[in-house]
């Protein structure tokens, strides 16, 4: 990984990466446009301190995995 990239956030659905970003705020903003019921930036900021993978289920019961890759 590039030494200048500190974090990489990815969204996975059906074993495919649907979005990736190096900024959590941009990641949350984009995912909230693509997927319903995405929570706020502070929520994910706090969750990623404790977990590397967060499961998100939208209103259609589609499962997404938000992952922080260091």
CNS distance restraints for C-alpha pairs under 8 A (distance, minus, plus):
assign (resid   1 and name CA) (resid   5 and name CA) 7.29 0.50 0.50
assign (resid   5 and name CA) (resid  22 and name CA) 6.87 0.50 0.50
assign (resid   6 and name CA) (resid  22 and name CA) 7.54 0.50 0.50
assign (resid   6 and name CA) (resid  70 and name CA) 6.62 0.50 0.50
assign (resid   7 and name CA) (resid  22 and name CA) 5.58 0.50 0.50
assign (resid   7 and name CA) (resid  23 and name CA) 7.39 0.50 0.50
assign (resid   7 and name CA) (resid  68 and name CA) 6.84 0.50 0.50
assign (resid   7 and name CA) (resid  69 and name CA) 6.06 0.50 0.50
assign (resid   7 and name CA) (resid  70 and name CA) 5.11 0.50 0.50
assign (resid   8 and name CA) (resid  20 and name CA) 6.96 0.50 0.50
assign (resid   8 and name CA) (resid  21 and name CA) 5.79 0.50 0.50
assign (resid   8 and name CA) (resid  22 and name CA) 4.53 0.50 0.50
assign (resid   8 and name CA) (resid  23 and name CA) 7.27 0.50 0.50
assign (resid   8 and name CA) (resid  68 and name CA) 5.83 0.50 0.50
assign (resid   8 and name CA) (resid  69 and name CA) 5.06 0.50 0.50
assign (resid   8 and name CA) (resid  70 and name CA) 6.41 0.50 0.50
assign (resid   9 and name CA) (resid  20 and name CA) 5.54 0.50 0.50
assign (resid   9 and name CA) (resid  21 and name CA) 5.26 0.50 0.50
assign (resid   9 and name CA) (resid  22 and name CA) 6.01 0.50 0.50
assign (resid   9 and name CA) (resid  23 and name CA) 7.26 0.50 0.50
assign (resid   9 and name CA) (resid  24 and name CA) 6.73 0.50 0.50
assign (resid   9 and name CA) (resid  27 and name CA) 6.86 0.50 0.50
assign (resid   9 and name CA) (resid  66 and name CA) 7.05 0.50 0.50
assign (resid   9 and name CA) (resid  67 and name CA) 5.64 0.50 0.50
assign (resid   9 and name CA) (resid  68 and name CA) 4.64 0.50 0.50
assign (resid   9 and name CA) (resid  69 and name CA) 6.14 0.50 0.50
assign (resid  10 and name CA) (resid  17 and name CA) 6.60 0.50 0.50
assign (resid  10 and name CA) (resid  18 and name CA) 7.56 0.50 0.50
assign (resid  10 and name CA) (resid  19 and name CA) 5.65 0.50 0.50
assign (resid  10 and name CA) (resid  20 and name CA) 4.29 0.50 0.50
assign (resid  10 and name CA) (resid  21 and name CA) 6.55 0.50 0.50
assign (resid  10 and name CA) (resid  27 and name CA) 7.97 0.50 0.50
assign (resid  10 and name CA) (resid  66 and name CA) 5.76 0.50 0.50
assign (resid  10 and name CA) (resid  67 and name CA) 5.28 0.50 0.50
assign (resid  10 and name CA) (resid  68 and name CA) 6.61 0.50 0.50
assign (resid  10 and name CA) (resid  69 and name CA) 7.68 0.50 0.50
assign (resid  11 and name CA) (resid  17 and name CA) 5.70 0.50 0.50
assign (resid  11 and name CA) (resid  18 and name CA) 5.62 0.50 0.50
assign (resid  11 and name CA) (resid  19 and name CA) 5.22 0.50 0.50
assign (resid  11 and name CA) (resid  20 and name CA) 6.43 0.50 0.50
assign (resid  11 and name CA) (resid  64 and name CA) 6.53 0.50 0.50
assign (resid  11 and name CA) (resid  65 and name CA) 5.60 0.50 0.50
assign (resid  11 and name CA) (resid  66 and name CA) 4.57 0.50 0.50
assign (resid  11 and name CA) (resid  67 and name CA) 6.40 0.50 0.50
assign (resid  12 and name CA) (resid  16 and name CA) 5.33 0.50 0.50
assign (resid  12 and name CA) (resid  17 and name CA) 4.46 0.50 0.50
assign (resid  12 and name CA) (resid  18 and name CA) 5.71 0.50 0.50
assign (resid  12 and name CA) (resid  19 and name CA) 7.44 0.50 0.50
assign (resid  12 and name CA) (resid  64 and name CA) 5.54 0.50 0.50
assign (resid  12 and name CA) (resid  65 and name CA) 5.05 0.50 0.50
assign (resid  12 and name CA) (resid  66 and name CA) 6.48 0.50 0.50
assign (resid  12 and name CA) (resid  67 and name CA) 7.89 0.50 0.50
assign (resid  13 and name CA) (resid  17 and name CA) 6.50 0.50 0.50
assign (resid  13 and name CA) (resid  18 and name CA) 6.59 0.50 0.50
assign (resid  13 and name CA) (resid  63 and name CA) 6.55 0.50 0.50
assign (resid  13 and name CA) (resid  64 and name CA) 4.93 0.50 0.50
assign (resid  13 and name CA) (resid  65 and name CA) 6.66 0.50 0.50
assign (resid  14 and name CA) (resid  64 and name CA) 7.96 0.50 0.50
assign (resid  19 and name CA) (resid  27 and name CA) 7.81 0.50 0.50
assign (resid  19 and name CA) (resid  31 and name CA) 7.70 0.50 0.50
assign (resid  20 and name CA) (resid  27 and name CA) 7.04 0.50 0.50
assign (resid  21 and name CA) (resid  26 and name CA) 6.91 0.50 0.50
assign (resid  21 and name CA) (resid  27 and name CA) 5.55 0.50 0.50
assign (resid  22 and name CA) (resid  27 and name CA) 7.69 0.50 0.50
assign (resid  23 and name CA) (resid  27 and name CA) 6.07 0.50 0.50
assign (resid  24 and name CA) (resid  28 and name CA) 6.11 0.50 0.50
assign (resid  24 and name CA) (resid  41 and name CA) 7.43 0.50 0.50
assign (resid  24 and name CA) (resid  45 and name CA) 7.52 0.50 0.50
assign (resid  25 and name CA) (resid  29 and name CA) 6.14 0.50 0.50
assign (resid  25 and name CA) (resid  41 and name CA) 6.11 0.50 0.50
assign (resid  26 and name CA) (resid  30 and name CA) 6.06 0.50 0.50
assign (resid  27 and name CA) (resid  31 and name CA) 6.04 0.50 0.50
assign (resid  28 and name CA) (resid  32 and name CA) 6.01 0.50 0.50
assign (resid  28 and name CA) (resid  38 and name CA) 7.52 0.50 0.50
assign (resid  28 and name CA) (resid  40 and name CA) 7.26 0.50 0.50
assign (resid  28 and name CA) (resid  41 and name CA) 6.13 0.50 0.50
assign (resid  29 and name CA) (resid  33 and name CA) 6.71 0.50 0.50
assign (resid  30 and name CA) (resid  34 and name CA) 6.47 0.50 0.50
assign (resid  31 and name CA) (resid  35 and name CA) 5.67 0.50 0.50
assign (resid  31 and name CA) (resid  38 and name CA) 7.02 0.50 0.50
assign (resid  32 and name CA) (resid  36 and name CA) 6.25 0.50 0.50
assign (resid  32 and name CA) (resid  37 and name CA) 7.29 0.50 0.50
assign (resid  32 and name CA) (resid  38 and name CA) 5.28 0.50 0.50
assign (resid  32 and name CA) (resid  39 and name CA) 7.88 0.50 0.50
assign (resid  35 and name CA) (resid  58 and name CA) 6.66 0.50 0.50
assign (resid  36 and name CA) (resid  58 and name CA) 5.46 0.50 0.50
assign (resid  36 and name CA) (resid  59 and name CA) 6.54 0.50 0.50
assign (resid  37 and name CA) (resid  58 and name CA) 5.87 0.50 0.50
assign (resid  37 and name CA) (resid  59 and name CA) 7.08 0.50 0.50
assign (resid  38 and name CA) (resid  56 and name CA) 7.65 0.50 0.50
assign (resid  38 and name CA) (resid  58 and name CA) 7.84 0.50 0.50
assign (resid  39 and name CA) (resid  43 and name CA) 6.44 0.50 0.50
assign (resid  39 and name CA) (resid  44 and name CA) 7.32 0.50 0.50
assign (resid  40 and name CA) (resid  44 and name CA) 6.74 0.50 0.50
assign (resid  41 and name CA) (resid  45 and name CA) 6.06 0.50 0.50
assign (resid  42 and name CA) (resid  46 and name CA) 6.14 0.50 0.50
assign (resid  43 and name CA) (resid  47 and name CA) 6.21 0.50 0.50
assign (resid  44 and name CA) (resid  48 and name CA) 5.89 0.50 0.50
assign (resid  45 and name CA) (resid  49 and name CA) 6.67 0.50 0.50
assign (resid  46 and name CA) (resid  50 and name CA) 7.23 0.50 0.50
assign (resid  47 and name CA) (resid  51 and name CA) 5.97 0.50 0.50
assign (resid  47 and name CA) (resid  54 and name CA) 7.73 0.50 0.50
assign (resid  48 and name CA) (resid  52 and name CA) 5.80 0.50 0.50
assign (resid  48 and name CA) (resid  53 and name CA) 7.62 0.50 0.50
assign (resid  48 and name CA) (resid  54 and name CA) 7.89 0.50 0.50
assign (resid  48 and name CA) (resid  68 and name CA) 7.02 0.50 0.50
assign (resid  52 and name CA) (resid  67 and name CA) 5.56 0.50 0.50
assign (resid  52 and name CA) (resid  68 and name CA) 5.16 0.50 0.50
assign (resid  52 and name CA) (resid  69 and name CA) 7.32 0.50 0.50
assign (resid  53 and name CA) (resid  65 and name CA) 6.42 0.50 0.50
assign (resid  53 and name CA) (resid  66 and name CA) 5.62 0.50 0.50
assign (resid  53 and name CA) (resid  67 and name CA) 4.38 0.50 0.50
assign (resid  53 and name CA) (resid  68 and name CA) 6.54 0.50 0.50
assign (resid  54 and name CA) (resid  65 and name CA) 5.62 0.50 0.50
assign (resid  54 and name CA) (resid  66 and name CA) 5.07 0.50 0.50
assign (resid  54 and name CA) (resid  67 and name CA) 6.36 0.50 0.50
assign (resid  55 and name CA) (resid  63 and name CA) 6.88 0.50 0.50
assign (resid  55 and name CA) (resid  64 and name CA) 5.81 0.50 0.50
assign (resid  55 and name CA) (resid  65 and name CA) 4.58 0.50 0.50
assign (resid  55 and name CA) (resid  66 and name CA) 6.30 0.50 0.50
assign (resid  56 and name CA) (resid  63 and name CA) 5.81 0.50 0.50
assign (resid  56 and name CA) (resid  64 and name CA) 5.01 0.50 0.50
assign (resid  56 and name CA) (resid  65 and name CA) 6.01 0.50 0.50
assign (resid  56 and name CA) (resid  66 and name CA) 7.24 0.50 0.50
assign (resid  57 and name CA) (resid  61 and name CA) 5.51 0.50 0.50
assign (resid  57 and name CA) (resid  62 and name CA) 5.50 0.50 0.50
assign (resid  57 and name CA) (resid  63 and name CA) 4.58 0.50 0.50
assign (resid  57 and name CA) (resid  64 and name CA) 6.15 0.50 0.50
assign (resid  58 and name CA) (resid  62 and name CA) 5.60 0.50 0.50
assign (resid  58 and name CA) (resid  63 and name CA) 6.82 0.50 0.50
